[in-house]
Amino acid sequence: MAIDPEFEENRDIAEDHEGHSVWGPVEEPETLGIHGTHVAVDFDICIADGACLEDCPVDVFEWVDTPDHPESEIKADPAHEDQCIDCMLCVDVCPVDAIDVDPGRAGRI
């Protein structure tokens, strides 16, 4: 199942992580929510294959530890989503459709 592109309407902000919103629910370690708004990564389906980190030309993503999560124990965190240039490479290369980029969403500079 892919990230919900309507997560802003379907979820509430549960917390802040390293300067970006986390859209709930969050019940660690199994449920980690969606991190980011302009560049959103569904941590619950991210398998940490690293394609987004390798292909992003402006280094939006950083690895973050997620111990005991059933899919992977690290995730691609959109730590620098404000640097996104909307090239959509991360969306295109994600094998599980865990990433959504929308220049019209909040958080865009």
CYANA upper distance limits for C-alpha pairs under 8 A (distance plus 0.5 A):
  1 MET  CA     45 ILE  CA      8.30
  1 MET  CA     96 VAL  CA      8.01
  1 MET  CA     97 ASP  CA      8.17
  2 ALA  CA     45 ILE  CA      8.21
  2 ALA  CA     96 VAL  CA      7.01
  2 ALA  CA     97 ASP  CA      5.33
  2 ALA  CA     98 ALA  CA      6.25
  3 ILE  CA     41 VAL  CA      8.02
  3 ILE  CA     42 ASP  CA      6.31
  3 ILE  CA     45 ILE  CA      8.33
  3 ILE  CA     97 ASP  CA      6.75
  3 ILE  CA     98 ALA  CA      5.59
  3 ILE  CA     99 ILE  CA      6.94
  3 ILE  CA    100 ASP  CA      7.40
  5 PRO  CA    100 ASP  CA      7.09
  6 GLU  CA     10 ASN  CA      6.77
  7 PHE  CA     11 ARG  CA      5.93
  7 PHE  CA     23 TRP  CA      8.10
  8 GLU  CA     12 ASP  CA      7.59
  8 GLU  CA     23 TRP  CA      8.33
 11 ARG  CA     23 TRP  CA      6.45
 11 ARG  CA     24 GLY  CA      6.50
 11 ARG  CA     25 PRO  CA      7.99
 12 ASP  CA     23 TRP  CA      6.00
 12 ASP  CA     24 GLY  CA      6.33
 12 ASP  CA     25 PRO  CA      8.23
 13 ILE  CA     21 SER  CA      6.83
 13 ILE  CA     22 VAL  CA      6.16
 13 ILE  CA     23 TRP  CA      4.83
 13 ILE  CA     24 GLY  CA      6.43
 14 ALA  CA     21 SER  CA      8.18
 14 ALA  CA     22 VAL  CA      6.24
 14 ALA  CA     23 TRP  CA      5.93
 14 ALA  CA     24 GLY  CA      5.46
 14 ALA  CA     25 PRO  CA      7.14
 14 ALA  CA     26 VAL  CA      7.36
 15 GLU  CA     21 SER  CA      6.65
 15 GLU  CA     22 VAL  CA      5.78
 15 GLU  CA     23 TRP  CA      7.76
 15 GLU  CA     24 GLY  CA      8.43
 16 ASP  CA     20 HIS  CA      6.10
 16 ASP  CA     21 SER  CA      5.17
 16 ASP  CA     22 VAL  CA      6.21
 17 HIS  CA     21 SER  CA      6.71
 17 HIS  CA     22 VAL  CA      7.07
 17 HIS  CA     35 HIS  CA      8.31
 18 GLU  CA     79 ALA  CA      7.20
 19 GLY  CA     79 ALA  CA      7.93
 20 HIS  CA     35 HIS  CA      7.49
 20 HIS  CA     36 GLY  CA      5.81
 20 HIS  CA     37 THR  CA      7.93
 20 HIS  CA     79 ALA  CA      7.72
 21 SER  CA     35 HIS  CA      6.56
 21 SER  CA     36 GLY  CA      5.77
 21 SER  CA     37 THR  CA      7.17
 22 VAL  CA     33 GLY  CA      6.78
 22 VAL  CA     34 ILE  CA      6.01
 22 VAL  CA     35 HIS  CA      5.05
 22 VAL  CA     36 GLY  CA      6.69
 23 TRP  CA     33 GLY  CA      5.96
 23 TRP  CA     34 ILE  CA      5.48
 23 TRP  CA     35 HIS  CA      6.93
 23 TRP  CA     36 GLY  CA      8.36
 24 GLY  CA     32 LEU  CA      7.85
 24 GLY  CA     33 GLY  CA      5.32
 24 GLY  CA     34 ILE  CA      7.29
 25 PRO  CA     31 THR  CA      7.40
 25 PRO  CA     32 LEU  CA      7.64
 25 PRO  CA     33 GLY  CA      6.13
 26 VAL  CA     31 THR  CA      5.66
 26 VAL  CA     32 LEU  CA      5.27
 26 VAL  CA     33 GLY  CA      5.90
 27 GLU  CA     31 THR  CA      5.32
 27 GLU  CA     32 LEU  CA      6.82
 28 GLU  CA     32 LEU  CA      6.55
 28 GLU  CA     69 HIS  CA      8.42
 29 PRO  CA     66 THR  CA      7.72
 29 PRO  CA     67 PRO  CA      7.37
 29 PRO  CA     68 ASP  CA      6.32
 29 PRO  CA     69 HIS  CA      5.78
 30 GLU  CA     44 ASP  CA      8.14
 30 GLU  CA     68 ASP  CA      7.82
 30 GLU  CA     69 HIS  CA      5.66
 30 GLU  CA     70 PRO  CA      6.90
 31 THR  CA     43 PHE  CA      8.45
 31 THR  CA     44 ASP  CA      6.57
 31 THR  CA     69 HIS  CA      8.21
 32 LEU  CA     43 PHE  CA      6.17
 32 LEU  CA     44 ASP  CA      6.36
 33 GLY  CA     42 ASP  CA      6.58
 33 GLY  CA     43 PHE  CA      6.31
 33 GLY  CA     44 ASP  CA      6.75
 34 ILE  CA     40 ALA  CA      6.76
 34 ILE  CA     41 VAL  CA      5.91
 34 ILE  CA     42 ASP  CA      4.73
 34 ILE  CA     43 PHE  CA      6.25
 34 ILE  CA     44 ASP  CA      8.10
 35 HIS  CA     40 ALA  CA      6.01
 35 HIS  CA     41 VAL  CA      5.73
 35 HIS  CA     42 ASP  CA      6.90
 35 HIS  CA     43 PHE  CA      7.40
 35 HIS  CA     77 ASP  CA      7.37
 35 HIS  CA     78 PRO  CA      7.44
 36 GLY  CA     40 ALA  CA      4.94
 36 GLY  CA     41 VAL  CA      7.03
 36 GLY  CA     78 PRO  CA      6.62
 36 GLY  CA     81 GLU  CA      7.67
 37 THR  CA    105 ARG  CA      7.12
 37 THR  CA    106 ALA  CA      6.84
 37 THR  CA    107 GLY  CA      6.75
 38 HIS  CA     81 GLU  CA      7.18
 38 HIS  CA     82 ASP  CA      8.40
 38 HIS  CA    100 ASP  CA      8.49
 38 HIS  CA    101 VAL  CA      6.24
 38 HIS  CA    102 ASP  CA      6.05
 38 HIS  CA    103 PRO  CA      6.69
 38 HIS  CA    104 GLY  CA      8.09
 38 HIS  CA    105 ARG  CA      5.86
 38 HIS  CA    106 ALA  CA      6.61
 38 HIS  CA    107 GLY  CA      6.04
 38 HIS  CA    108 ARG  CA      6.48
 39 VAL  CA     78 PRO  CA      6.89
 39 VAL  CA     81 GLU  CA      6.13
 39 VAL  CA     84 CYS  CA      7.99
 39 VAL  CA     99 ILE  CA      7.68
 39 VAL  CA    100 ASP  CA      6.57
 39 VAL  CA    101 VAL  CA      5.15
 39 VAL  CA    102 ASP  CA      7.39
 40 ALA  CA     78 PRO  CA      7.58
 40 ALA  CA     99 ILE  CA      6.10
 40 ALA  CA    100 ASP  CA      5.75
 40 ALA  CA    101 VAL  CA      6.78
 41 VAL  CA     46 CYS  CA      7.91
 41 VAL  CA     76 ALA  CA      7.93
 41 VAL  CA     77 ASP  CA      7.55
 41 VAL  CA     78 PRO  CA      7.56
 41 VAL  CA     98 ALA  CA      6.05
 41 VAL  CA     99 ILE  CA      5.07
 41 VAL  CA    100 ASP  CA      7.17
 42 ASP  CA     46 CYS  CA      6.70
 42 ASP  CA     98 ALA  CA      5.59
 42 ASP  CA     99 ILE  CA      6.98
 43 PHE  CA     75 LYS  CA      6.99
 43 PHE  CA     76 ALA  CA      8.45
 43 PHE  CA     98 ALA  CA      7.92
 44 ASP  CA     71 GLU  CA      7.65
 45 ILE  CA     71 GLU  CA      7.19
 45 ILE  CA     96 VAL  CA      7.48
 45 ILE  CA     98 ALA  CA      6.40
 46 CYS  CA     71 GLU  CA      7.37
 46 CYS  CA     72 SER  CA      7.91
 46 CYS  CA     75 LYS  CA      6.93
 46 CYS  CA     76 ALA  CA      8.04
 46 CYS  CA     96 VAL  CA      7.44
 46 CYS  CA     98 ALA  CA      6.04
 47 ILE  CA     71 GLU  CA      6.03
 47 ILE  CA     72 SER  CA      6.00
 47 ILE  CA     75 LYS  CA      7.75
 47 ILE  CA     96 VAL  CA      8.08
 48 ALA  CA     72 SER  CA      6.87
 48 ALA  CA     74 ILE  CA      6.75
 48 ALA  CA     75 LYS  CA      5.83
 48 ALA  CA     76 ALA  CA      6.86
 50 GLY  CA     54 GLU  CA      6.76
 50 GLY  CA     76 ALA  CA      7.77
 51 ALA  CA     55 ASP  CA      6.53
 51 ALA  CA     90 CYS  CA      7.75
 51 ALA  CA     93 VAL  CA      6.58
 51 ALA  CA     94 CYS  CA      6.99
 52 CYS  CA     56 CYS  CA      6.30
 52 CYS  CA     61 PHE  CA      7.81
 52 CYS  CA     76 ALA  CA      8.07
 52 CYS  CA     89 LEU  CA      7.82
 52 CYS  CA     90 CYS  CA      5.05
 52 CYS  CA     91 VAL  CA      8.26
 52 CYS  CA     93 VAL  CA      7.02
 52 CYS  CA     94 CYS  CA      7.06
 53 LEU  CA     59 ASP  CA      7.29
 53 LEU  CA     60 VAL  CA      8.14
 53 LEU  CA     61 PHE  CA      6.15
 53 LEU  CA     62 GLU  CA      7.57
 53 LEU  CA     76 ALA  CA      7.70
 53 LEU  CA     90 CYS  CA      8.35
 55 ASP  CA     89 LEU  CA      7.01
 55 ASP  CA     90 CYS  CA      7.18
 55 ASP  CA     93 VAL  CA      8.45
 56 CYS  CA     60 VAL  CA      7.17
 56 CYS  CA     61 PHE  CA      8.21
 56 CYS  CA     89 LEU  CA      7.01
 56 CYS  CA     90 CYS  CA      6.81
 58 VAL  CA     83 GLN  CA      7.02
 58 VAL  CA     84 CYS  CA      7.22
 58 VAL  CA     85 ILE  CA      8.12
 59 ASP  CA     80 HIS  CA      7.76
 59 ASP  CA     83 GLN  CA      8.31
 60 VAL  CA     78 PRO  CA      6.06
 60 VAL  CA     79 ALA  CA      6.68
 60 VAL  CA     80 HIS  CA      5.01
 60 VAL  CA     81 GLU  CA      5.88
 60 VAL  CA     82 ASP  CA      8.33
 60 VAL  CA     83 GLN  CA      6.73
 60 VAL  CA     84 CYS  CA      6.74
 61 PHE  CA     76 ALA  CA      6.22
 61 PHE  CA     77 ASP  CA      5.74
 61 PHE  CA     78 PRO  CA      5.06
 61 PHE  CA     79 ALA  CA      6.15
 61 PHE  CA     80 HIS  CA      6.94
 61 PHE  CA     81 GLU  CA      8.17
 62 GLU  CA     76 ALA  CA      6.17
 62 GLU  CA     77 ASP  CA      5.75
 62 GLU  CA     78 PRO  CA      7.15
 62 GLU  CA     79 ALA  CA      6.64
 63 TRP  CA     74 ILE  CA      6.77
 63 TRP  CA     75 LYS  CA      6.10
 63 TRP  CA     76 ALA  CA      5.48
 63 TRP  CA     77 ASP  CA      6.43
 64 VAL  CA     74 ILE  CA      5.94
 64 VAL  CA     75 LYS  CA      5.90
 64 VAL  CA     76 ALA  CA      7.03
 64 VAL  CA     77 ASP  CA      6.65
 65 ASP  CA     73 GLU  CA      6.45
 65 ASP  CA     74 ILE  CA      4.94
 65 ASP  CA     75 LYS  CA      7.06
 66 THR  CA     72 SER  CA      7.80
 66 THR  CA     73 GLU  CA      5.09
 66 THR  CA     74 ILE  CA      5.48
 66 THR  CA     75 LYS  CA      7.17
 67 PRO  CA     72 SER  CA      8.43
 67 PRO  CA     73 GLU  CA      5.24
 67 PRO  CA     74 ILE  CA      7.70
 68 ASP  CA     72 SER  CA      8.12
 68 ASP  CA     73 GLU  CA      6.49
 69 HIS  CA     73 GLU  CA      6.09
 80 HIS  CA     84 CYS  CA      7.97
 82 ASP  CA    107 GLY  CA      7.56
 82 ASP  CA    108 ARG  CA      6.89
 82 ASP  CA    109 ILE  CA      6.98
 86 ASP  CA    101 VAL  CA      7.43
 86 ASP  CA    102 ASP  CA      8.15
 86 ASP  CA    103 PRO  CA      7.19
 88 MET  CA     92 ASP  CA      6.77
 88 MET  CA    101 VAL  CA      7.27
 89 LEU  CA     93 VAL  CA      6.68
 90 CYS  CA     94 CYS  CA      6.59
 90 CYS  CA     99 ILE  CA      7.45
 91 VAL  CA     97 ASP  CA      7.30
 91 VAL  CA     98 ALA  CA      8.34
 91 VAL  CA     99 ILE  CA      5.89
 91 VAL  CA    100 ASP  CA      6.57
 91 VAL  CA    101 VAL  CA      7.56
 94 CYS  CA     98 ALA  CA      7.05
 94 CYS  CA     99 ILE  CA      7.38
103 PRO  CA    108 ARG  CA      6.84
104 GLY  CA    108 ARG  CA      7.73
